[in-house]
Amino acid sequence: MLVGVGDPEGCAQYSLNDGSNPYLMAVADVREDSDCFVEFLIGNEATPVPKRYCLPIETIKQITLYFIETGKRDPRVVWEEI
């Protein structure tokens, strides 16, 4: 689980532990314009993430907690292959 943390939103990417496909991103309920991006510090580098993958930080916390407890992606969230 890769988590981008911001205020007031964040992002979550789920992938297999060996790094192979598929890579899945949690998708916001409201579809945003594909030209809008938010930058998160990922791997010590500012990384643009499409706004459609940005969710409220409380949702990101829930996704993260679910992953910590189960090792799986949260089924309450829509995931999209990237």
Backbone as a printed PyTorch tensor [residue, N CA C, xyz], in Angstrom:
tensor([[[  0.8590,  -1.1710,   0.0000],
         [  0.0000,   0.0000,   0.0000],
         [  0.8990,   1.2260,   0.0000]],

        [[  0.7110,   2.0770,  -0.9700],
         [  1.3940,   3.3620,  -1.0350],
         [  0.3470,   4.4130,  -0.7040]],

        [[  0.6630,   5.2810,   0.2470],
         [ -0.2970,   6.2820,   0.6820],
         [  0.3220,   7.6660,   0.5360]],

        [[ -0.4040,   8.5610,  -0.1210],
         [ -0.0280,   9.9680,  -0.1980],
         [ -0.8690,  10.7230,   0.8150]],

        [[ -0.2310,  11.4840,   1.6920],
         [ -0.9480,  12.1850,   2.7530],
         [ -0.8390,  13.6790,   2.5340]],

        [[ -1.9740,  14.3310,   2.5480],
         [ -2.0200,  15.7810,   2.4080],
         [ -3.1160,  16.3360,   3.2960]],

        [[ -3.3620,  17.5870,   3.1400],
         [ -4.4170,  18.2440,   3.9080],
         [ -5.2200,  19.0980,   2.9540]],

        [[ -6.4210,  18.7730,   2.6540],
         [ -7.3620,  17.8880,   3.3490],
         [ -7.5630,  16.5390,   2.6760]],

        [[ -6.6840,  16.1500,   1.7560],
         [ -6.9040,  14.9110,   1.0100],
         [ -5.6270,  14.1110,   0.8750]],

        [[ -5.7830,  12.8990,   0.3690],
         [ -4.6550,  12.0250,   0.1460],
         [ -4.9810,  11.0640,  -0.9740]],

        [[ -4.0790,  10.0960,  -1.2000],
         [ -4.3020,   9.0920,  -2.2350],
         [ -3.7960,   7.7550,  -1.7280]],

        [[ -4.2800,   6.6680,  -2.3390],
         [ -3.8630,   5.3280,  -1.9550],
         [ -3.7090,   4.4590,  -3.1880]],

        [[ -2.5710,   3.7730,  -3.2610],
         [ -2.3080,   2.8340,  -4.3520],
         [ -2.0410,   1.4710,  -3.7410]],

        [[ -2.6870,   0.4530,  -4.2750],
         [ -2.5000,  -0.9120,  -3.8150],
         [ -1.8410,  -1.7010,  -4.9310]],

        [[ -0.8140,  -2.4630,  -4.5840],
         [ -0.1810,  -3.3430,  -5.5560],
         [  0.3030,  -4.6020,  -4.8430]],

        [[  0.5990,  -5.6030,  -5.5990],
         [  1.1040,  -6.8430,  -5.0360],
         [  2.4730,  -6.6020,  -4.4130]],

        [[  2.8320,  -7.3920,  -3.4050],
         [  4.0830,  -7.1420,  -2.6990],
         [  5.3240,  -7.4290,  -3.5380]],

        [[  5.1780,  -8.1040,  -4.6750],
         [  6.3350,  -8.3140,  -5.5430],
         [  6.4760,  -7.2110,  -6.5950]],

        [[  5.5690,  -6.2200,  -6.5530],
         [  5.6470,  -5.0810,  -7.4650],
         [  5.0660,  -5.3310,  -8.8470]],

        [[  4.4780,  -6.5110,  -9.0650],
         [  3.9210,  -6.7980, -10.3890],
         [  2.5250,  -6.1970, -10.5340]],

        [[  2.0490,  -6.1480, -11.7680],
         [  0.7130,  -5.6310, -12.0660],
         [ -0.3410,  -6.5380, -11.4440]],

        [[ -1.5400,  -6.0580, -11.1650],
         [ -2.0130,  -4.7100, -11.4440],
         [ -1.6910,  -3.7390, -10.3030]],

        [[ -1.6310,  -2.4700, -10.6550],
         [ -1.5430,  -1.3910,  -9.6810],
         [ -2.9370,  -0.7830,  -9.6220]],

        [[ -3.4710,  -0.6540,  -8.4290],
         [ -4.8330,  -0.1520,  -8.2670],
         [ -4.8130,   1.1360,  -7.4510]],

        [[ -5.5670,   2.1270,  -7.9040],
         [ -5.7060,   3.3900,  -7.1810],
         [ -7.1270,   3.5190,  -6.6680]],

        [[ -7.2560,   3.9780,  -5.4240],
         [ -8.5690,   4.2990,  -4.8880],
         [ -9.0970,   5.5020,  -5.6660]],

        [[-10.3770,   5.4650,  -6.0210],
         [-10.9730,   6.5040,  -6.8670],
         [-12.0010,   7.2960,  -6.0620]],

        [[-11.9690,   8.6070,  -6.2280],
         [-12.9290,   9.4840,  -5.5610],
         [-14.3260,   9.2480,  -6.1090]],

        [[-15.3430,   9.4310,  -5.2550],
         [-16.7370,   9.2970,  -5.6840],
         [-17.0870,  10.3160,  -6.7570]],

        [[-16.5610,  11.5230,  -6.6140],
         [-16.8150,  12.5980,  -7.5660],
         [-15.6910,  12.5940,  -8.5850]],

        [[-16.0470,  12.4280,  -9.8360],
         [-15.0320,  12.3900, -10.8960],
         [-14.5540,  13.8000, -11.1980]],

        [[-13.2590,  13.9980, -11.0300],
         [-12.6560,  15.3030, -11.2700],
         [-12.1290,  15.3890, -12.6940]],

        [[-11.9100,  16.6170, -13.1310],
         [-11.3080,  16.8780, -14.4340],
         [ -9.9470,  16.1850, -14.4980]],

        [[ -9.6940,  15.4640, -15.5740],
         [ -8.4520,  14.7080, -15.6970],
         [ -7.2220,  15.5990, -15.8430]],

        [[ -7.4020,  16.8950, -16.0820],
         [ -6.2670,  17.8030, -16.2260],
         [ -5.7940,  18.3690, -14.8900]],

        [[ -6.5070,  18.0790, -13.8000],
         [ -6.1460,  18.6050, -12.4830],
         [ -5.3030,  17.5750, -11.7290]],

        [[ -4.2190,  18.0510, -11.1100],
         [ -3.3120,  17.1830, -10.3670],
         [ -3.0260,  17.7740,  -8.9950]],

        [[ -2.6760,  16.8960,  -8.0500],
         [ -2.2130,  17.2800,  -6.7270],
         [ -0.8580,  16.6070,  -6.5460]],

        [[  0.1130,  17.3270,  -5.9860],
         [  1.4300,  16.7350,  -5.7810],
         [  1.5590,  16.1770,  -4.3710]],

        [[  2.1150,  14.9520,  -4.2990],
         [  2.4310,  14.3040,  -3.0380],
         [  3.9090,  13.9560,  -3.0620]],

        [[  4.5450,  13.9540,  -1.9040],
         [  5.9390,  13.5680,  -1.7960],
         [  5.9990,  12.0480,  -1.7450]],

        [[  6.4480,  11.4410,  -2.8320],
         [  6.5270,   9.9820,  -2.9440],
         [  7.9520,   9.6320,  -3.3400]],

        [[  8.6050,   8.8210,  -2.5250],
         [  9.9950,   8.4690,  -2.7980],
         [ 10.9030,   9.6820,  -2.7700]],

        [[ 10.5800,  10.6340,  -1.8840],
         [ 11.3360,  11.8720,  -1.7180],
         [ 11.3230,  12.7500,  -2.9640]],

        [[ 10.2770,  12.5970,  -3.7650],
         [ 10.1290,  13.3960,  -4.9800],
         [  8.6760,  13.8520,  -5.1230]],

        [[  8.4750,  15.1120,  -5.4670],
         [  7.1130,  15.6170,  -5.6990],
         [  6.5280,  14.8800,  -6.9030]],

        [[  5.4150,  14.1940,  -6.6700],
         [  4.8030,  13.3570,  -7.6990],
         [  3.3740,  13.8110,  -7.9550]],

        [[  3.0480,  14.2170,  -9.1970],
         [  1.6790,  14.6320,  -9.4970],
         [  0.7450,  13.4310,  -9.5630]],

        [[ -0.3990,  13.5550,  -8.9010],
         [ -1.4190,  12.5130,  -8.8820],
         [ -2.7080,  13.1410,  -9.4110]],

        [[ -3.3540,  12.5200, -10.4030],
         [ -4.6130,  13.0750, -10.9010],
         [ -5.6240,  13.2630,  -9.7670]],

        [[ -6.3240,  14.3640,  -9.8020],
         [ -7.2780,  14.7320,  -8.7570],
         [ -8.3460,  13.6590,  -8.5510]],

        [[ -8.6750,  12.9080,  -9.5690],
         [ -9.7040,  11.8650,  -9.4440],
         [ -9.3070,  10.7750,  -8.4540]],

        [[ -8.0050,  10.6880,  -8.1300],
         [ -7.5210,   9.7010,  -7.1730],
         [ -7.3110,  10.2970,  -5.7780]],

        [[ -7.7460,  11.5090,  -5.5690],
         [ -7.6000,  12.1660,  -4.2690],
         [ -8.9030,  12.0320,  -3.4870]],

        [[ -8.7900,  11.5100,  -2.2960],
         [ -9.9370,  11.2770,  -1.4220],
         [ -9.7340,  12.0370,  -0.1220]],

        [[-10.8120,  12.2810,   0.6160],
         [-10.6760,  12.9440,   1.9140],
         [ -9.6950,  12.1750,   2.8080]],

        [[ -8.9180,  12.8850,   3.5880],
         [ -7.8900,  12.2580,   4.4100],
         [ -8.4850,  11.2330,   5.3750]],

        [[ -9.7030,  11.4440,   5.8470],
         [-10.3400,  10.4660,   6.7290],
         [-10.5630,   9.1370,   6.0060]],

        [[-10.9020,   9.1920,   4.7260],
         [-11.0660,   7.9780,   3.9310],
         [ -9.7240,   7.2860,   3.7510]],

        [[ -8.6790,   8.0580,   3.5090],
         [ -7.3290,   7.4990,   3.3740],
         [ -6.9100,   6.8120,   4.6710]],

        [[ -7.2370,   7.3970,   5.7960],
         [ -6.9270,   6.7700,   7.0940],
         [ -7.6520,   5.4330,   7.2230]],

        [[ -8.9210,   5.3840,   6.8180],
         [ -9.6900,   4.1400,   6.8960],
         [ -9.1030,   3.0650,   5.9830]],

        [[ -8.7130,   3.4630,   4.7680],
         [ -8.0880,   2.5360,   3.8190],
         [ -6.8000,   1.9740,   4.4160]],

        [[ -6.0000,   2.8410,   5.0060],
         [ -4.7160,   2.4400,   5.5880],
         [ -4.9250,   1.4950,   6.7680]],

        [[ -5.8470,   1.8200,   7.6510],
         [ -6.1270,   0.9750,   8.8050],
         [ -6.6260,  -0.4030,   8.3580]],

        [[ -7.5010,  -0.4310,   7.3580],
         [ -8.0020,  -1.7080,   6.8460],
         [ -6.8400,  -2.5490,   6.3250]],

        [[ -5.9190,  -1.9210,   5.5960],
         [ -4.7720,  -2.6400,   5.0590],
         [ -3.8810,  -3.1690,   6.1800]],

        [[ -3.6330,  -2.3580,   7.1910],
         [ -2.7940,  -2.7840,   8.3180],
         [ -3.4160,  -3.9860,   9.0240]],

        [[ -4.7360,  -3.9620,   9.1740],
         [ -5.4300,  -5.0370,   9.8870],
         [ -5.5790,  -6.3170,   9.0670]],

        [[ -5.7110,  -6.1950,   7.7340],
         [ -6.0310,  -7.3630,   6.9040],
         [ -4.9730,  -7.7140,   5.8650]],

        [[ -4.1470,  -6.7420,   5.4760],
         [ -3.2020,  -6.9640,   4.3820],
         [ -3.8530,  -6.9070,   3.0120]],

        [[ -5.1190,  -6.4700,   2.9840],
         [ -5.8760,  -6.4170,   1.7260],
         [ -6.3670,  -5.0030,   1.4630]],

        [[ -6.8400,  -4.7790,   0.2430],
         [ -7.4000,  -3.4660,  -0.0800],
         [ -8.8230,  -3.3700,   0.4560]],

        [[ -9.2090,  -2.1780,   0.8130],
         [-10.5080,  -1.9200,   1.4260],
         [-11.6170,  -2.0840,   0.3840]],

        [[-12.5530,  -3.0180,   0.5930],
         [-13.6180,  -3.2380,  -0.3960],
         [-14.6970,  -2.1450,  -0.3870]],

        [[-14.6600,  -1.2550,   0.5970],
         [-15.6550,  -0.1770,   0.6580],
         [-15.3150,   0.9570,  -0.3000]],

        [[-14.1590,   0.8650,  -0.9330],
         [-13.6720,   1.9180,  -1.8190],
         [-13.6020,   1.3630,  -3.2390]],

        [[-13.8780,   2.2190,  -4.2200],
         [-13.7260,   1.8230,  -5.6310],
         [-12.2570,   1.9100,  -5.9920]],

        [[-11.7420,   0.8480,  -6.6310],
         [-10.3400,   0.7950,  -7.0570],
         [-10.2940,   0.6960,  -8.5710]],

        [[ -9.3230,   1.3840,  -9.1580],
         [ -9.1980,   1.4170, -10.6230],
         [ -7.7820,   1.0220, -11.0020]],

        [[ -7.6580,   0.1330, -11.9810],
         [ -6.3340,  -0.2820, -12.4440],
         [ -5.6810,   0.8520, -13.2250]],

        [[ -4.4220,   1.1050, -12.9190],
         [ -3.6780,   2.1420, -13.6470],
         [ -2.5320,   1.5280, -14.4110]]])
